[in-house]
C-alpha cells in the first residue's frame, strides 16, 4: 500500500512539474507572438511612416534654407524672374510633398492606430493620436482659406519627430526582446503572464 501511495505521489509531483514547465513554455511562446504582432502590425509600420514624414519635412526645410540663402539676398546674381521662379518651385515642391507623402502617410497611420491601436503602449497611443488630431485640425484650417489676419503664420508645428523618437525607443525595446535568448525570453514570458496587460 505504501509503495502504491509513493508511486501515486511521484506521479502527481511529476504531473505538476510537467504542467508548470508547459505553462512556462506557453507563456514564452505567447509573449513572443505578442511581441512579433506588436512589431509587424503596429510599431514597424508606424516607425516607417513617421520616419518618412520627418525626412520629408527635413527636405522641405533644407530647400527653404537653400532658397533663402541663394535667392533672397539683395546682392544675389539672379533676376527678379529667376527669384520668382525659384520661390514658385519651392512652394510647388512643398505642396506636392505634403499631398503625396505627408498626407497619405498620416492617413495610413490613422488606419493603423484604428486597427492595431490596442497593440500600442498607452503613452505611445496617446502621443500619436494627439499628433494626428492636431494635424487634422491644422489641415482643415489651412483648407478654409481664412483671411490673412486669421491664418497661422506657419502651419502648426508638428511634433512628429518627438513621436518618432518615442516610437523608436519602444520599437528597439521590443526588437531586443524578440531577439533575446531563451533565458531573457523566459523571464519576459513569466513577467508578461503575471502583468496586468
C-alpha positions, 0 to 999 in steps of 0.5 A: 500500500505504501509503495502504491501511495509513493508511486501515486505521489511521484506521479502527481509531483511529476504531473505538476512539474510537467504542467508548470514547465508547459505553462512556462513554455506557453507563456514564452511562446505567447509573449513572443507572438505578442511581441512579433504582432506588436512589431509587424502590425503596429510599431514597424509600420508606424516607425516607417511612416513617421520616419518618412514624414520627418525626412520629408519635412527635413527636405522641405526645410533644407530647400527653404534654407537653400532658397533663402540663402541663394535667392533672397539676398539683395546682392544675389546674381539672379533676376527678379524672374529667376527669384520668382521662379525659384520661390514658385518651385519651392512652394510647388515642391512643398505642396506636392510633398505634403499631398503625396507623402505627408498626407497619405502617410498620416492617413495610413497611420490613422488606419493603423492606430484604428486597427492595431491601436490596442497593440500600442503602449498607452503613452505611445497611443496617446502621443500619436493620436494627439499628433494626428488630431492636431494635424487634422485640425491644422489641415482643415484650417489651412483648407478654409482659406481664412483671411490673412489676419486669421491664418497661422503664420506657419502651419502648426508645428508638428511634433512628429519627430518627438513621436518618432523618437518615442516610437523608436525607443519602444520599437528597439525595446521590443526588437531586443526582446524578440531577439533575446535568448531563451533565458531573457525570453523566459523571464519576459514570458513569466513577467508578461503572464503575471502583468496586468496587460 
